[in-house]
């Protein structure tokens, strides 16, 4: 129903978008009376790009912002004085709900509904729903044992944890020093599965796993993937959180439809974590009614395992033996003062905020706040 788009654009290109207004919140709109000028700029670019090269001085990314503005998308720009780039993001809503309104009834081919993004937007557009008379009965259970192994404790399923470098706490863990946590999980599953059995792997592109030939990397959108029905091991290790740059888009959509941002965020997670895992684990021998092989599913957390059992795997066993905590989340509250003082000293010496964040292990956002405070203090000092 919605695709938040994000791209990095040079500040110089953003400044050249003279037909757009950017308010204090970063929201972008076409200036009054400038719609035709935007259309002319795009027409000029498109007319010449295939033959003589574009005559517009704007980049393709900048022109894409114009296209999004003309399409009526809700565009936001996030930038700061320290960067040569701004991040532009907008919510690209699908138009099929408008087409659905012309129908008496619509039947959807979907394995899940409750709590999904589709349900959220259907409700937002005023649709009622009920189970279709065409819905088939629940598939028969697997003929042999299905075991679900959560590999993470409940608060660890995020990119910031999975993509972080492992920090050993004792001598036994030193062998994994320097590896990313998601690679350690993949290595653990490889050790369990063994070199002679295949395993389907579903991870996001940033994972970049180093894996052997018996690990088969599959696309995250696995619809139509029916070539691996003889494989009985699956690793799903992806999160369902939206990217930070999508926050303002989703907040705007929540306000537009008079619903809470929290409900939309949960629907996003339902679709891209729980429902996506369900879709992907069914690419293995679970789809083969004649298979008698034991099935082993190595998935994210106990919550995801419970969802799989509740939906279609009633007889599956959840085994927590491999679940692991890779990062202890920090207790809310201020950082120790000595780290803050060190950060302020490094900023005053001229180091960039990103470097200071690495050195002090304080979040980049806090470092930017410290840097802003330093600049304000300098202005006050000069004024006095």
N, C-alpha and C positions, 0 to 999 in steps of 0.2 A: 504493500500500500504506500510506502514512503521510502525514499532513498536519500539520506543526507549526503550531499556531495561536498568535498573539501579539496582545496588546492592552495598551494603557496604561490603568491604573486609578488613581484618586486614592488617595493613602495613607490618607486618612480612610475610604474605602470598604473598603480592605484590612483596616484595623483593626477594622471592624465585622463582619467574618466570624468571629464568635465560636465557631462550631462547627467551625472548622478549626485544625489544628496546622501551624505552619511551623517546620521545624528549621533548624539553622545553615547548611545547604547551600542553603536556599531551597525544599526539597521540601515539598509540601503534601499533607496527608492529613486525612480526617474524624476528629475526636476520638472516642475510644472512647465508645459509647453515644449518639452524637449523630446517627446516620444518619437516624432518623425525624424529628428536628428540622429537618434540612436538607430532607427531603422535604416537610414541612409548610410550610416557608418558601417553597419553590417552588410548591407547590399554592396557597397564599394569593396569591402574585403573579399566577400564571396565571389564577386564577378571577376576579380583579377587574380585570385590565389592559384587557380589551376593553370593559367596561361603565362602571365608575365610576372607572377609573384605578387603578394599583397602590397597595395599602395598605402594602406592604412599604417600609421605609425604605432598602432597598438599591437600587443602580443595576442596570440590565440587565446591564452588564458583570460586576458582582460576582455576580449571580445565575448568570451563565454559568459562573463558576468553580465554584459549587456543582453545576451540572449536570455539568460535566466530572469533578468529584470523585465524584459518584454513578455516573458511567459507568465509573469505574475508570481514567481517564486519568492519566498521570504528569504532575503539574503542578509547575511551578517558578515562583518569584517572584524577580525581581532588582530591587533598589532601593538607593538610597543616601540619606544624610542631606540632600544638597543639592537633592533634587528633591521636588516635591509629588506625583509620580506613581511608580508601580512598574510594571514590565513583567511581565506574566503570560504564560507560554507553556506549552503542553502538546502532547503527541504524540497525534494523533487517528488511531489505527490502523484501517484498514478490516477488516471482519470476514469477508471472502470466503474467507480461507484456512481458517477453521473450517468453512465450507460445503463447500469443496473436499475436505475430509477424508472427507466422506460419499460421495464419488464414486470409481469405479474409475479413471477417467482424465479429465483436463480438457484441452481443446484451446483454446489462446489465439490470438486474431487479433492478431498483433503483428509489426511489421517488424524489431524488434531484440529481443535477449534477453541475450546475453553481457555481463556487467558491469553490468546495469541494476538499479535498485531492486527490480524485480519478482523478478529472479533472486536477489538478496540475501535478500529476505524468504521466498521459496519455499524456499531452502536452510535458512534459519533455522527454518522450520516443518517441516523434515524431508522435503520433497518431492524426488523425483528428476525429471530432465527429459530428453527427447530430442526430436529433430525429428519433428513430426507427419507422418503419411502424407498429410495433407490439404494440406501446404505446397506452394504452387505453385512453379514454377521461377523463377529470377531473371528479371526483366523484360528485354526486349531493349534494347540500347544506343540512345542517342539518335542520330538520323540525321545530325546535324551537330555542329559543334565545341562542346565544353563547357569553359569556362575558369573556374577557381576562383581568386579573388583574396583572399588573407588581407589584412586591413586593419590588423592589430596584430601586434607581435612577441609571442613566446610568453608573457611574464609580464605582459601588459597587460590581460588579459580579466577585469576586475573592475569593480564599480560605482564603487569609489573612484577608479579611473583614468578610466573613461568619463564619469563625471558631474562630474569636476573641471574647473576653469577652466584653459584653456590658458595656459601661460607662455612667451611668445616668447623665443627665445635669440639672435635676430639681427634685423636690419631687415626682411629678407624675410618673416619670420613675424609682423610687427607687425599685419598685416591681420586675423589671427585672434585678436588679443589680446582677452580678455574673453569669448570663446566657450567653451562646454563642449566637451570633446574629442569626445563623441559627435555633436555638431552639426557639428563640423569634418569628421568622417568622412562624415556624410550629405551635406554640401555637396560633398565630393570626389567621392562617387558620382554625385551629380546632374550635376556637371561632366563626368564620364566618359560617363554614359548619354545626356546631352543633354535638352533640353526636350520633344522630340517622341516619346520612347519612354517607356513606362510601366515602373515598377519596384515590385515587391512589397516591403514593408518590415515586418520583424518585430523589434520592440523591446519592452522591458518598460515598464510604465506610467510609471515615473519619468523616462523619456527625454524626454518632452514635446518632440518635435522640431518645429522650424519647417520645414515641407516644402511643396513646390508640389503642384499638382493631379495631376501625373503620377506622384507617389509615392503608392502605395496602402497605407495602414497596415492591417495584417491582425492578427487576434487571435493571440496566442501559441499557443493550442491550436487548430491549424488543421485538425483532423479534419473532413472534410465540406466543406472549402472548395474548390470545384471550378469557380469562376466565372472564373478568370483563366488558363486554359490557353493563351491567346494571348500572355501576357506572358512575356518571356524574360530578364528581369533581376530578381534578388532580392538584397536587403540583409538579412542577419541580424546584428544587433549586440546581443546579450544575453549575460550571463554565466550560469554554472551553479553559482555558489556559494550555499550556503544562508545565510539571514540569521543574524546573530550570535546573536540570541535563540533560535535553534533548536539551538544547540550542546549545551546540557544535555539537551534532549530526545533528540537522537541519541546522546549519550554513554550515557544511561540505556538506550536500546533496544539498544545494542551490548552493554552489560553483561547485560541481560535475556536476550539470545540467545547469550551467550558468544562474541561475535565482536568484532573490533577496530573502534574508532570510525573509524580511517583507512579501513578497507574500506567502511564505510557512507558516509563522506563522498565517496569516489571513486565509489560507485554513484550517489549523488545527482548528482554532476557529470556522470556518464555519461548519466543520464536527462535532466537539465535543460539540458545544453549540447550534447553530441554527438548524442544521439537526437532532441532537439527541433529541432536545426538540420537534420538529415536529413529529418525530417517536413516542415519548413517549406519547404525548397528544392524539394521535390516538389509544391508547389502551383502551379508555373509550367508552361511548355510541356514540361518533362521528362515530364509525365504523358501528353502527347499523342504517340502513336506515329506520327502522320502529319506532325508538325511538322518542318520542315527549318531552322528559325531557329537561329542560334548562341545558346547559353545562357551568360550571365555571372552567376556567383554571387559576391557580395561578402560574405565571411564573417569570422569572428573571427580565427583564428590558423592557422598551418601545421598544427598538430596536428589541428584540426577538419577541415581540407582533406584530410589523409591519411585520416581516418576515412571521409569521404564517398567517396573513391576506393576504399578497401578494401571498403566495403559494396556500393555499386551503380554507381559512376561510374568503372569501370575505365579508360576511355579519356580521362578528363578530364585537362586540363593544369593544373598548379598554377603560378601566376604571382605572384611575391613583390614585384613592382615598387612596390606601394602600401603594403606593410607598414611600420608606423611605430611608434616608441617615443615615447609621450607623457609618461611619467614614469619617471625613473631611481629605482629602489628604493634606499632608504637602506641603507648597509652596517651590519650588526648591530654593536651596541656602544653605549657611553654617549654621550649628547649632549655637545657642548662645554660645559664648566663655566660659561662666561659666560652661556649661554642658560638654564641651570638656575638660576643666581643671579638672573637677571632675572625668571624665573617666580616664584621664592620671594619676591622683593621685591614683585611685583605682587599675589600672593596675600595677603601681609602687609598690603598697603594696602587690602584689602577687595574687590578685584575677584573676580567669580565665576570658577570654574575654566574654564568654556567660553570666556569672554572672554580669559583668559590664554592658553589653547591657541591661539586665533586670532592673538593678538599675537606669540607666541613661535614658532609653527609646531612646537610639541611636541605629541605625541599627548595627547588628552583623558585617557586612562587614566593616563599618567605625571603629568599635572597633578594629578589626584585623589590620586595617591600622595604627591606633594609636599605637597598640602594636608593630608593625613592626618598626615604627618610634622610639619608646623607645629603642628597641634593637639596632638599628643603632646608636643612640646617645650614648648608653653605649659602643659600640665598638669603636667609635671615641674617647670617653673619655679615654678608657683604652689605646688606641694607642698613645694618646698625653701624 
